[in-house]
Structures are given as structure tokens and as C-alpha cells.
Amino acid sequence: MARDIAEKMLLKAGLRPTSQRVGLAAILFDGVDKHVTPDDVMRLAQSAGVDVSVATVYNTLGQLAAAGMLRRVTLDVGRTFFDTNVSPHHHLFLEDEDKLVDISGDAVRIIGLPDLGEGLRIKSVDVLVRVERG
């Protein structure tokens, strides 16, 4: 059942539903919002018996993000999470736990943004709050 839903989601997004994409989409879009790294997805795929390479995981995550099905959250160079919740919201990063948590879009107020000049418009504003226990 989950694979059928995943296949329909991929087709709707304009992506060819290869067996690897369908398997990964079924893992990612199981009805529970999640923040995952490519390594997390690889482990989940192995646990679920989905036979994919690391390159396929990276490529598929990039394709799903480009199609608007995932939101890319870059913490640092080489450190990226993918969020299955693509609605407007922000993030809290618990550094001690290496965990990303959603913050409601209404919980953050932006009171000033730079003047962008001619021909530019704000597409989105993403806030990442880094915290540690102390």
C-alpha cells in the first residue's frame, strides 16, 4: 500500500517512479514528518530491505527536494538534513543531540529585512536556531 502511494506521489511531482525512488519515497513519506540526513536514509533503506546505493540516495533526495517534496536544511558545508514537512516553518537544532526540530512559523517574528533592490523579491525566510545544553 505505501509503495502505491509513493508511486503516485512521484508521478504527481513529475518524477519517474523507479523501484529505488518508490522504495525511498515509501520510507520518507510514511505519514510522519521527519528530518533525515542521507546517512539516515541509507540506514532506513537497509532496514526496510530497499536495495539502493549511496549515490542513489543522494540523487533521489536532491530530486525530491527539487520537485518540492522535501525541504533541504543546510546546517554547515557538507551537513544537510532533508525535511518531509514542506509547509512554512523554522527549525531548532539541538547541537548536543544532532537533532533538528520544527518550530512553528508563527513562533518567530521577523521585524526587519534588507532592502533588496530592483527586480528581487523574498521567496522565503528560514530561521535556524542552534541550541546546546548548558
DSSP file (Angstrom, degrees, kcal/mol; ACC not computed):
  #  RESIDUE AA STRUCTURE BP1 BP2  ACC     N-H-->O    O-->H-N    N-H-->O    O-->H-N    TCO  KAPPA ALPHA  PHI   PSI    X-CA   Y-CA   Z-CA
    1    1 A M     >        0   0    0      0, 0.0     4,-2.0     0, 0.0     3,-0.2   0.000 360.0 360.0 360.0 -49.1    0.0    0.0    0.0
    2    2 A A  H  >  +     0   0    0      1,-0.2     4,-2.5     2,-0.2     5,-0.2   0.860 360.0  53.7 -60.8 -35.9    2.7    2.5    1.0
    3    3 A R  H  > S+     0   0    0      2,-0.2     4,-2.4     1,-0.2    -1,-0.2   0.865 106.1  52.7 -68.4 -35.1    4.6    1.8   -2.3
    4    4 A D  H  > S+     0   0    0     -3,-0.2     4,-2.0     2,-0.2    -2,-0.2   0.920 111.6  45.7 -64.3 -43.3    1.4    2.6   -4.3
    5    5 A I  H  X S+     0   0    0     -4,-2.0     4,-2.3     2,-0.2    -2,-0.2   0.918 112.6  51.1 -64.7 -43.6    1.0    5.9   -2.6
    6    6 A A  H  X S+     0   0    0     -4,-2.5     4,-2.3     1,-0.2    -2,-0.2   0.898 108.7  51.6 -61.1 -41.5    4.7    6.7   -3.0
    7    7 A E  H  X S+     0   0    0     -4,-2.4     4,-2.3     1,-0.2    -1,-0.2   0.912 110.2  48.5 -62.7 -42.6    4.5    5.9   -6.7
    8    8 A K  H  X S+     0   0    0     -4,-2.0     4,-2.5     1,-0.2    -2,-0.2   0.888 110.0  52.4 -64.9 -39.4    1.5    8.2   -7.2
    9    9 A M  H  X S+     0   0    0     -4,-2.3     4,-1.7     2,-0.2    -2,-0.2   0.920 110.1  48.4 -62.4 -43.5    3.3   11.0   -5.3
   10   10 A L  H  <>S+     0   0    0     -4,-2.3     5,-2.9     2,-0.2     4,-0.4   0.925 111.8  48.6 -63.1 -45.7    6.4   10.6   -7.6
   11   11 A L  H ><5S+     0   0    0     -4,-2.3     3,-1.3     1,-0.2    -1,-0.2   0.909 109.7  52.4 -61.2 -42.3    4.2   10.7  -10.7
   12   12 A K  H 3<5S+     0   0    0     -4,-2.5    -1,-0.2     1,-0.3    -2,-0.2   0.847 108.9  50.7 -62.4 -33.7    2.4   13.8   -9.5
   13   13 A A  T 3<5S-     0   0    0     -4,-1.7    -1,-0.3    -5,-0.2    -2,-0.2   0.462 121.3-109.1 -83.2  -1.4    5.8   15.5   -8.9
   14   14 A G  T < 5S+     0   0    0     -3,-1.3     2,-0.4    -4,-0.4    -3,-0.2   0.687  75.3 133.4  82.6  18.7    6.9   14.6  -12.4
   15   15 A L      < -     0   0    0     -5,-2.9    -1,-0.3    -6,-0.2    -2,-0.1  -0.850  62.5-114.3-105.2 139.2    9.4   12.0  -11.3
   16   16 A R        -     0   0    0     -2,-0.4     2,-2.1     1,-0.1     5,-0.1  -0.539  29.5-127.5 -69.0 126.9    9.7    8.6  -12.9
   17   17 A P        +     0   0    0      0, 0.0    -1,-0.1     0, 0.0   -10,-0.1  -0.459  37.3 175.6 -81.8  73.9    8.8    6.0  -10.3
   18   18 A T     >  -     0   0    0     -2,-2.1     4,-2.8     1,-0.1     5,-0.2  -0.317  46.0-106.6 -68.0 162.3   11.8    3.7  -10.4
   19   19 A S  H  > S+     0   0    0      1,-0.2     4,-2.3     2,-0.2     5,-0.1   0.875 121.3  50.4 -61.6 -36.4   11.8    0.9   -7.9
   20   20 A Q  H  > S+     0   0    0      2,-0.2     4,-2.5     1,-0.2    -1,-0.2   0.933 112.0  46.1 -67.8 -44.8   14.5    2.7   -5.9
   21   21 A R  H  > S+     0   0    0      2,-0.2     4,-3.0     1,-0.2     5,-0.2   0.917 113.3  49.8 -62.8 -42.5   12.7    6.0   -5.8
   22   22 A V  H  X S+     0   0    0     -4,-2.8     4,-2.4     2,-0.2    -1,-0.2   0.926 111.5  48.9 -62.5 -43.8    9.4    4.3   -4.9
   23   23 A G  H  X S+     0   0    0     -4,-2.3     4,-1.4    -5,-0.2    -2,-0.2   0.918 114.9  43.9 -61.6 -44.5   11.2    2.4   -2.0
   24   24 A L  H  X S+     0   0    0     -4,-2.5     4,-2.6     2,-0.2    -2,-0.2   0.901 113.3  51.0 -68.2 -40.9   12.8    5.6   -0.7
   25   25 A A  H  X S+     0   0    0     -4,-3.0     4,-3.0     1,-0.2    -2,-0.2   0.883 106.8  54.7 -64.1 -37.6    9.6    7.7   -1.0
   26   26 A A  H  < S+     0   0    0     -4,-2.4    -1,-0.2    -5,-0.2    -2,-0.2   0.871 111.7  45.1 -63.4 -35.9    7.7    5.0    0.9
   27   27 A I  H >< S+     0   0    0     -4,-1.4     3,-0.5    -5,-0.2    -2,-0.2   0.920 118.7  41.6 -70.9 -45.2   10.2    5.3    3.7
   28   28 A L  H 3< S+     0   0    0     -4,-2.6     2,-0.7     1,-0.2    -2,-0.2   0.888 116.7  45.3 -72.2 -40.7   10.3    9.1    3.7
   29   29 A F  T 3<  +     0   0    0     -4,-3.0    -1,-0.2    -5,-0.2    -2,-0.1  -0.452  66.4 131.2-107.8  59.8    6.5    9.8    3.3
   30   30 A D  S <  S-     0   0    0     -2,-0.7    -1,-0.2    -3,-0.5     3,-0.1   0.242  88.4 -90.7 -94.3  12.2    5.0    7.3    5.7
   31   31 A G  S    S+     0   0    0      1,-0.2     2,-0.5    -3,-0.1    -2,-0.1   0.380 101.4 101.9  95.7  -3.7    2.8    9.9    7.3
   32   32 A V  S    S-     0   0    0     -4,-0.2    -2,-0.4     2,-0.0    -1,-0.2  -0.963  73.4-126.0-116.4 121.7    5.3   11.0   10.0
   33   33 A D        +     0   0    0     -2,-0.5     2,-0.3    -3,-0.1    -4,-0.1  -0.397  40.2 174.5 -62.9 138.9    7.2   14.2    9.5
   34   34 A K        -     0   0    0     -6,-0.1    50,-2.2    -2,-0.1     2,-0.5  -0.985  34.8-141.2-147.5 156.8   10.9   13.6    9.8
   35   35 A H  E     +A   83   0A   0     -2,-0.3     2,-0.4    48,-0.2    48,-0.2  -0.986  36.4 172.9-116.1 118.4   14.3   15.3    9.4
   36   36 A V  E     -A   82   0A   0     46,-2.6    46,-2.9    -2,-0.5    -2,-0.0  -0.944  26.8-144.8-132.3 149.1   16.8   12.9    7.9
   37   37 A T     >  -     0   0    0     -2,-0.4     4,-2.3    44,-0.2     5,-0.2  -0.629  40.7-103.3 -96.3 165.2   20.4   13.0    6.6
   38   38 A P  H  > S+     0   0    0      0, 0.0     4,-2.3     0, 0.0     5,-0.1   0.887 125.5  54.0 -56.2 -37.3   21.4   10.9    3.6
   39   39 A D  H  > S+     0   0    0      2,-0.2     4,-2.2     1,-0.2     5,-0.2   0.898 106.7  51.3 -63.4 -39.7   23.1    8.6    6.1
   40   40 A D  H  > S+     0   0    0      1,-0.2     4,-2.7     2,-0.2    -1,-0.2   0.928 110.2  49.2 -60.3 -45.1   19.8    8.2    8.0
   41   41 A V  H  X S+     0   0    0     -4,-2.3     4,-2.8     1,-0.2    -2,-0.2   0.894 108.7  52.7 -63.9 -39.8   18.0    7.4    4.7
   42   42 A M  H  X S+     0   0    0     -4,-2.3     4,-2.4     2,-0.2    -1,-0.2   0.928 111.3  46.4 -61.4 -44.4   20.6    4.8    3.8
   43   43 A R  H  X S+     0   0    0     -4,-2.2     4,-2.4     2,-0.2    -2,-0.2   0.915 113.2  49.1 -64.2 -42.8   20.2    3.1    7.2
   44   44 A L  H  X S+     0   0    0     -4,-2.7     4,-1.9     2,-0.2    -2,-0.2   0.902 111.1  50.5 -62.6 -40.8   16.4    3.2    6.9
   45   45 A A  H  X>S+     0   0    0     -4,-2.8     5,-2.9     2,-0.2     4,-0.6   0.925 110.7  48.3 -63.2 -44.8   16.6    1.8    3.4
   46   46 A Q  H ><5S+     0   0    0     -4,-2.4     3,-0.9     1,-0.2    -2,-0.2   0.913 111.7  49.9 -62.3 -42.2   18.8   -1.1    4.5
   47   47 A S  H 3<5S+     0   0    0     -4,-2.4    -1,-0.2     1,-0.2    -2,-0.2   0.845 112.8  47.3 -63.9 -33.8   16.5   -1.8    7.5
   48   48 A A  H 3<5S-     0   0    0     -4,-1.9    -1,-0.2    -5,-0.2    -2,-0.2   0.470 116.4-113.6 -87.6  -2.1   13.5   -1.8    5.1
   49   49 A G  T <<5 +     0   0    0     -3,-0.9     2,-0.7    -4,-0.6    -3,-0.2   0.731  63.8 150.4  77.3  21.5   15.2   -4.1    2.6
   50   50 A V      < -     0   0    0     -5,-2.9     2,-1.0    -6,-0.2    -1,-0.3  -0.801  41.6-141.4 -89.5 117.6   15.4   -1.4   -0.1
   51   51 A D        +     0   0    0     -2,-0.7     2,-0.3    -3,-0.1   -28,-0.1  -0.687  43.4 140.7 -86.7 101.1   18.4   -2.1   -2.2
   52   52 A V        -     0   0    0     -2,-1.0     2,-0.2   -10,-0.1    -2,-0.0  -0.957  44.8-124.3-138.0 155.9   20.0    1.3   -3.1
   53   53 A S     >  -     0   0    0     -2,-0.3     4,-2.0     1,-0.1     5,-0.1  -0.547  31.3-110.6 -91.6 165.0   23.4    2.7   -3.4
   54   54 A V  H  > S+     0   0    0      1,-0.2     4,-2.5     2,-0.2     5,-0.2   0.901 120.9  54.3 -59.3 -41.5   24.7    5.8   -1.5
   55   55 A A  H  > S+     0   0    0      1,-0.2     4,-2.8     2,-0.2    -1,-0.2   0.889 106.6  51.1 -61.6 -39.5   24.7    7.7   -4.8
   56   56 A T  H  > S+     0   0    0      2,-0.2     4,-2.8     1,-0.2     5,-0.2   0.893 108.9  51.3 -65.5 -39.4   21.1    6.8   -5.5
   57   57 A V  H  X S+     0   0    0     -4,-2.0     4,-2.6     2,-0.2     5,-0.2   0.956 113.3  44.2 -61.7 -50.2   20.1    8.0   -2.0
   58   58 A Y  H  X S+     0   0    0     -4,-2.5     4,-2.2     1,-0.2    -2,-0.2   0.932 116.2  47.0 -60.6 -46.6   21.9   11.4   -2.6
   59   59 A N  H  X S+     0   0    0     -4,-2.8     4,-2.4     1,-0.2    -1,-0.2   0.920 113.3  48.0 -62.2 -44.6   20.5   11.7   -6.1
   60   60 A T  H  X S+     0   0    0     -4,-2.8     4,-2.9     2,-0.2     5,-0.2   0.911 110.3  51.0 -66.2 -42.2   16.9   10.8   -5.0
   61   61 A L  H  X S+     0   0    0     -4,-2.6     4,-2.3    -5,-0.2    -1,-0.2   0.922 111.9  48.4 -60.5 -42.6   17.0   13.3   -2.1
   62   62 A G  H  X S+     0   0    0     -4,-2.2     4,-2.5    -5,-0.2    -2,-0.2   0.904 112.7  47.8 -62.4 -42.0   18.2   16.0   -4.4
   63   63 A Q  H  X S+     0   0    0     -4,-2.4     4,-1.8     2,-0.2    -2,-0.2   0.900 111.7  49.5 -66.8 -41.2   15.4   15.2   -7.0
   64   64 A L  H  <>S+     0   0    0     -4,-2.9     5,-2.6     2,-0.2     6,-1.1   0.884 112.9  47.7 -65.8 -37.6   12.7   15.1   -4.3
   65   65 A A  H ><5S+     0   0    0     -4,-2.3     3,-1.6     4,-0.2    -2,-0.2   0.924 110.8  50.7 -67.4 -43.9   13.9   18.4   -3.0
   66   66 A A  H 3<5S+     0   0    0     -4,-2.5    -2,-0.2     1,-0.3    -1,-0.2   0.825 108.8  53.1 -62.8 -30.7   14.0   20.0   -6.5
   67   67 A A  T 3<5S-     0   0    0     -4,-1.8    -1,-0.3    -5,-0.2    -2,-0.2   0.480 119.2-112.3 -82.9  -2.7   10.4   18.7   -7.0
   68   68 A G  T < 5S+     0   0    0     -3,-1.6    -3,-0.2     2,-0.2    -2,-0.1   0.581  89.4 113.1  84.5   9.6    9.3   20.4   -3.8
   69   69 A M  S   <S+     0   0    0     -5,-2.6     2,-0.3    -6,-0.2    -4,-0.2   0.725  79.5  32.0 -86.5 -22.5    8.6   17.1   -2.0
   70   70 A L  S    S-     0   0    0     -6,-1.1     2,-0.5    -9,-0.1    -2,-0.2  -0.925  74.2-134.4-129.8 155.6   11.4   17.7    0.6
   71   71 A R  E     -B   83   0A   0     12,-2.5    12,-3.0    -2,-0.3     2,-0.5  -0.957  19.1-138.5-112.0 127.2   12.9   20.8    2.1
   72   72 A R  E     -B   82   0A   0     -2,-0.5     2,-0.6    10,-0.2    10,-0.2  -0.729  16.7-170.5 -86.5 127.0   16.7   21.0    2.3
   73   73 A V  E     -B   81   0A   0      8,-3.0     8,-2.9    -2,-0.5     2,-0.6  -0.940   6.0-162.3-120.7 106.9   18.0   22.4    5.6
   74   74 A T  E     +B   80   0A   0     -2,-0.6     6,-0.2     6,-0.2     3,-0.1  -0.800  15.9 173.9 -95.3 120.4   21.8   23.1    5.4
   75   75 A L  E     -     0   0A   0      4,-2.7     2,-0.3    -2,-0.6    -1,-0.2   0.885  69.2 -18.5 -87.7 -46.6   23.5   23.4    8.7
   76   76 A D  E >  S-B   79   0A   0      3,-1.3     3,-2.5     0, 0.0    -1,-0.4  -0.902  94.2 -59.9-149.3 171.2   27.1   23.7    7.5
   77   77 A V  T 3  S+     0   0    0     -2,-0.3     3,-0.1     1,-0.3    -3,-0.0  -0.454 129.4   9.4 -58.8 124.8   29.0   22.9    4.4
   78   78 A G  T 3  S+     0   0    0     -2,-0.2     2,-0.5     1,-0.1    -1,-0.3   0.517 109.2  99.6  82.0   4.4   28.6   19.2    4.0
   79   79 A R  E <   + B   0  76A   0     -3,-2.5    -4,-2.7     2,-0.0    -3,-1.3  -0.875  46.2 157.1-128.7  99.4   25.9   18.9    6.7
   80   80 A T  E     - B   0  74A   0     -2,-0.5     2,-0.3    -6,-0.2    -6,-0.2  -0.969  23.7-163.3-129.0 136.9   22.4   18.8    5.3
   81   81 A F  E     - B   0  73A   0     -8,-2.9    -8,-3.0    -2,-0.4     2,-0.4  -0.812  14.6-141.9-106.0 155.4   19.1   17.5    6.6
   82   82 A F  E     -AB  36  72A   0    -46,-2.9   -46,-2.6    -2,-0.3     2,-0.5  -0.989  14.1-154.0-119.2 130.9   16.0   16.8    4.5
   83   83 A D  E     -AB  35  71A   0    -12,-3.0   -12,-2.5    -2,-0.4   -48,-0.2  -0.885  13.7-159.1-109.6 127.7   12.6   17.7    6.0
   84   84 A T  S    S+     0   0    0    -50,-2.2     2,-0.9    -2,-0.5    -1,-0.1   0.625  79.1  83.8 -79.6 -12.2    9.5   15.9    4.8
   85   85 A N        +     0   0    0    -51,-0.3     4,-0.1     1,-0.1    -2,-0.1  -0.820  53.0 172.4 -91.3 106.5    7.4   18.9    6.2
   86   86 A V        +     0   0    0     -2,-0.9    -1,-0.1   -17,-0.1     3,-0.1   0.351  40.0 111.5 -98.8   5.6    7.5   21.4    3.4
   87   87 A S  S    S-     0   0    0      1,-0.1     2,-0.3   -16,-0.0    -2,-0.0  -0.368  87.9 -77.3 -72.6 160.4    5.0   23.9    4.9
   88   88 A P  S    S+     0   0    0      0, 0.0    17,-0.7     0, 0.0     2,-0.3  -0.435  81.0 120.1 -63.3 119.7    6.3   27.3    6.1
   89   89 A H  E     -C  104   0B   0     -2,-0.3    15,-0.2    15,-0.2     2,-0.2  -0.960  49.2-122.6-165.5 175.4    8.2   26.8    9.4
   90   90 A H  E     -C  103   0B   0     13,-2.8    13,-2.7    -2,-0.3     2,-0.4  -0.576  23.8-119.5-120.8-177.1   11.5   27.2   11.1
   91   91 A H  E     -Cd 102 128B   0     36,-2.6    38,-2.8    11,-0.2     2,-0.5  -0.960   7.7-155.9-136.5 149.5   14.0   24.9   12.9
   92   92 A L  E     -Cd 101 129B   0      9,-2.8     9,-2.8    -2,-0.4     2,-0.6  -0.985  18.2-154.5-115.0 127.0   15.7   24.4   16.2
   93   93 A F  E     -Cd 100 130B   0     36,-3.4    38,-2.8    -2,-0.5     2,-1.1  -0.920   3.8-154.1-109.4 115.9   19.0   22.5   16.0
   94   94 A L  E >>> -Cd  99 131B   0      5,-3.1     5,-1.6    -2,-0.6     4,-1.2  -0.743  11.0-168.9 -86.3  97.6   19.9   20.6   19.2
   95   95 A E  T 345S+     0   0    0     36,-2.6     3,-0.4    -2,-1.1    -1,-0.2   0.865  81.3  54.4 -61.2 -40.0   23.7   20.5   18.8
   96   96 A D  T 345S+     0   0    0     35,-0.4    -1,-0.3     1,-0.2    36,-0.1   0.796 119.6  33.9 -64.5 -27.8   24.3   18.1   21.6
   97   97 A E  T <45S-     0   0    0     -3,-0.8    -1,-0.2     2,-0.2    -2,-0.2   0.469 100.7-129.3-105.0  -5.3   21.8   15.6   20.2
   98   98 A D  T  <5 +     0   0    0     -4,-1.2     2,-0.4    -3,-0.4    -3,-0.2   0.930  62.6 142.0  53.4  47.8   22.5   16.3   16.5
   99   99 A K  E   < -C   94   0B   0     -5,-1.6    -5,-3.1     2,-0.0     2,-0.4  -0.962  45.7-149.8-128.6 136.2   18.7   16.7   16.1
  100  100 A L  E     -C   93   0B   0     -2,-0.4     2,-0.4    -7,-0.2    -7,-0.2  -0.892  17.8-172.5-105.4 133.0   16.6   19.1   14.1
  101  101 A V  E     -C   92   0B   0     -9,-2.8    -9,-2.8    -2,-0.4     2,-0.1  -0.967  24.2-113.1-128.7 141.0   13.1   20.1   15.4
  102  102 A D  E     -C   91   0B   0     -2,-0.4     2,-0.4   -11,-0.2   -11,-0.2  -0.450  22.4-162.3 -71.9 143.2   10.4   22.1   13.8
  103  103 A I  E     -C   90   0B   0    -13,-2.7   -13,-2.8    -2,-0.1     5,-0.1  -0.997  31.9-107.1-120.4 130.6    9.4   25.5   15.1
  104  104 A S  E >   -C   89   0B   0     -2,-0.4     3,-1.6   -15,-0.2     4,-0.4  -0.238  21.5-125.4 -54.8 141.3    6.0   26.8   14.0
  105  105 A G  G >  S+     0   0    0    -17,-0.7     3,-0.7     1,-0.3    -1,-0.1   0.795 112.1  56.7 -58.7 -28.4    6.2   29.6   11.5
  106  106 A D  G 3  S+     0   0    0      1,-0.2    -1,-0.3     3,-0.1    -2,-0.1   0.627  92.1  70.8 -77.8 -14.2    4.1   31.7   13.9
  107  107 A A  G <  S+     0   0    0     -3,-1.6     2,-0.4     1,-0.0    -1,-0.2   0.580  93.9  60.9 -81.5  -9.3    6.6   31.3   16.7
  108  108 A V    <   -     0   0    0     -3,-0.7     2,-0.5    -4,-0.4    -1,-0.0  -0.968  66.7-161.2-122.3 132.4    9.2   33.5   15.1
  109  109 A R        -     0   0    0     -2,-0.4     2,-0.6     2,-0.0    -3,-0.1  -0.953   3.2-159.1-113.9 129.6    8.7   37.2   14.2
  110  110 A I        +     0   0    0     -2,-0.5     3,-0.1     1,-0.1    -2,-0.0  -0.927  12.4 176.6-103.5 120.4   10.9   38.9   11.7
  111  111 A I        +     0   0    0     -2,-0.6     2,-0.3     1,-0.2    -1,-0.1   0.508  64.0  30.2-105.6  -4.8   10.8   42.7   12.2
  112  112 A G        +     0   0    0      2,-0.0    -1,-0.2     0, 0.0     0, 0.0  -0.947  55.1 177.6-156.6 134.6   13.4   43.8    9.6
  113  113 A L        -     0   0    0     -2,-0.3     3,-0.1    -3,-0.1    -3,-0.0  -0.952  38.9 -95.7-131.2 152.5   14.6   42.5    6.3
  114  114 A P        -     0   0    0      0, 0.0     2,-0.5     0, 0.0    -2,-0.0  -0.273  39.9-102.6 -68.1 153.0   17.2   44.1    3.9
  115  115 A D        -     0   0    0      1,-0.2     0, 0.0     0, 0.0     0, 0.0  -0.656  35.2-164.1 -70.8 122.0   16.2   46.3    1.0
  116  116 A L        -     0   0    0     -2,-0.5    -1,-0.2     1,-0.2     5,-0.1   0.730  22.4-142.6 -87.6 -23.3   16.6   44.0   -1.9
  117  117 A G    >   -     0   0    0      3,-0.1     3,-1.4     2,-0.1    -1,-0.2  -0.244  45.5 -13.6  86.5 179.8   16.6   46.5   -4.7
  118  118 A E  T 3  S+     0   0    0      1,-0.2     3,-0.1    -2,-0.1     0, 0.0  -0.251 125.8   7.7 -60.4 132.9   15.1   46.4   -8.2
  119  119 A G  T 3  S+     0   0    0      1,-0.2     2,-0.4    -2,-0.0    -1,-0.2   0.462 101.2 107.6  80.9   2.0   13.9   43.0   -9.6
  120  120 A L    <   +     0   0    0     -3,-1.4     2,-0.3     2,-0.0    -1,-0.2  -0.895  39.7 177.7-115.2 144.8   14.4   41.0   -6.4
  121  121 A R        -     0   0    0     -2,-0.4     2,-0.4    -3,-0.1    -3,-0.0  -0.983  36.7-102.3-139.5 151.9   11.7   39.6   -4.1
  122  122 A I        -     0   0    0     -2,-0.3     3,-0.1     1,-0.2    -2,-0.0  -0.611  29.7-177.4 -75.8 124.8   11.8   37.5   -1.0
  123  123 A K        -     0   0    0     -2,-0.4     2,-0.3     1,-0.4    -1,-0.2   0.864  66.2 -28.2 -86.8 -44.8   10.9   33.9   -1.7
  124  124 A S        -     0   0    0      2,-0.0     2,-0.5   -36,-0.0    -1,-0.4  -0.978  48.9-134.1-163.6 163.1   11.2   32.7    1.9
  125  125 A V        -     0   0    0     -2,-0.3     2,-0.5    -3,-0.1   -15,-0.0  -0.991  21.0-166.7-126.4 121.6   12.9   33.3    5.2
  126  126 A D        -     0   0    0     -2,-0.5     2,-0.5   -36,-0.1   -36,-0.1  -0.939   2.1-161.8-112.8 126.1   14.3   30.4    7.0
  127  127 A V        -     0   0    0     -2,-0.5   -36,-2.6   -38,-0.2     2,-0.5  -0.917   4.6-171.8-108.5 129.4   15.3   30.7   10.7
  128  128 A L  E     -d   91   0B   0     -2,-0.5     2,-0.6   -38,-0.2   -36,-0.2  -0.975   5.1-164.7-120.5 115.8   17.7   28.1   12.2
  129  129 A V  E     -d   92   0B   0    -38,-2.8   -36,-3.4    -2,-0.5     2,-0.5  -0.894   7.1-155.5-103.0 118.9   18.1   28.4   16.0
  130  130 A R  E     +d   93   0B   0     -2,-0.6     2,-0.3   -38,-0.2   -36,-0.2  -0.811  18.8 175.2 -96.3 130.9   21.1   26.5   17.3
  131  131 A V  E     -d   94   0B   0    -38,-2.8   -36,-2.6    -2,-0.5   -35,-0.4  -0.920  13.7-171.8-132.6 158.9   21.0   25.4   21.0
  132  132 A E        -     0   0    0     -2,-0.3     2,-0.3   -38,-0.2   -38,-0.0  -0.980  34.5-101.3-143.8 155.9   23.1   23.4   23.4
  133  133 A R              0   0    0     -2,-0.3    -2,-0.0     1,-0.2   -39,-0.0  -0.561 360.0 360.0 -76.1 139.5   22.5   22.2   26.9
  134  134 A G              0   0    0     -2,-0.3    -1,-0.2     0, 0.0     0, 0.0   0.355 360.0 360.0-167.4 360.0   24.4   24.3   29.4
